[in-house]
Amino acid sequence: MFNKRGLVPESETVHVTGLIILIAILIVIYMILIPPQAQKEILEKGQLSDSLEISNSGESKIKSLLFESPGFVFPQSKEKEKISLPPINLFSKTRQEITTLAKSVTVTRSIFSDNFYDMKFKIKPEEEIKSLKLFFNSISSKGSLVIYLNEQIVFKGKVSKEDIPLEIPVSDLNNENIMRISASSPGWRFLSINKHELKDVKLIKETSSENKKEVRTFNIEKDKIKKSALSYFVNCLKINEEQGILKISLNDFNIFLGKIICDASQQNIQVQKDYFKNTENTLTFEIDRSNYVIEQIEISVDSDKEKSPTYFFDIDKEDLDNQIMLRLNLIPNEEDERSTSTLLINSNIVTLDTNKKEFTKDISSLLKEDENFIKIIPKNEFEIISLEIFTK
């Protein structure tokens, strides 16, 4: 067995090392498979406790069927939230402004001279000019009247009373403008002079301004909405004219489209939950004409707040032969120091009303083979650290 130096052959050493490794692996596997309590006692005491019962198969007789951590539970409570939004002024209107350019204008033109008259006026950059008209009284007229706007001819011809006021195109308007009034050339009549005498030359400017569409934003938790409505009041600033159409949208979903009824009562519109977003919501009001103030805008939301969790679990036929227990670890309500709830187990009711931190009950008779459920219907707010159903 020994070589010349008295040592064990290398192959036998390898076999011994392999055996030790195999035993170590088996010990690790055994520690993994045995219950946690047994692991703890082996590590602390070096042996299994006599108090832990082991079945013939080597498994603990205690079998967990359900283990959950529900956390805080609370009863149903109805809440009503109101979100008030700032009023909106929507309008589409025109305004006339009359400016006197000259009290008296006399222009002449012959083959040798041209005595014209220039008048300056301004247009504000923010003004939207809808129409521009030139008014005057013609005292005397010989030849054609020629009118320029910024060096472009806008009128040429004889003027009758029906032509007044003259329509002036607005396409060539600038911020600074020059209106020139002149007489036409007499042409081949060398000795003739064309002449026009005008009084009260005025510019009639019609401007339009509009704010037909405006948006309001708000935030809300969509998940808690049970029922919601929009209410508002329309104040018409022009009563005597035909009223326009109002369109209201929530996040691009149309919730109202109809003719405006002036100074009617507070309007109420039911709004579907699906139209809301969990993040920022946009409420859009839009008109086609006239002038309105939309005020007392309010979103009202009815919500249901509750947490009554339900858990499902399966039971095998052989489990029904054992005692099946329910155990709850609790933190009671801070105010009344109680945990109060109805526990619905399948179609059976179990009442929970205790000031203790643990609740245990035998529920064997309430269960059936295959699928079962337990629902917690709290009557006050408390915390359930753990919920466990197990065989004993």
Secondary structure, DSSP 8 states (H G I E B T S, - for coil): ---TTS---HHHHHHHHHHHHHHHHHHHHHHHHS-HHHHHHHHHHSS--TTS-B-TTSSBS-EEEEEE--EEEEEEEEEEEEEEE--EEEEEEEEEEEEEEEEEEEEEE-SS-EE-EEEEEE--TT-EEEEEEEEEEEEEEES-EEEEETTEEEEEE---GGG-SEEE-STT--SEEEEEEEE---TT-TT--EEEEEEEEEEEEEEEEEE-EEEEEEE--GGGEEEEEEEEEEEES--SS---EEEEEETTEEEEEEE--TT-S-EEEEE-GGG--SSEEEEEEEESSEEEEEEEEEEEEEEEEEE--EEEEEE-GGGGGS-EEEEEEEE--TTT--EEEEEEETTEEEEEEESSSEEEEE-GGG--SEEEEEEEEESS-EEEEEEEEEE-
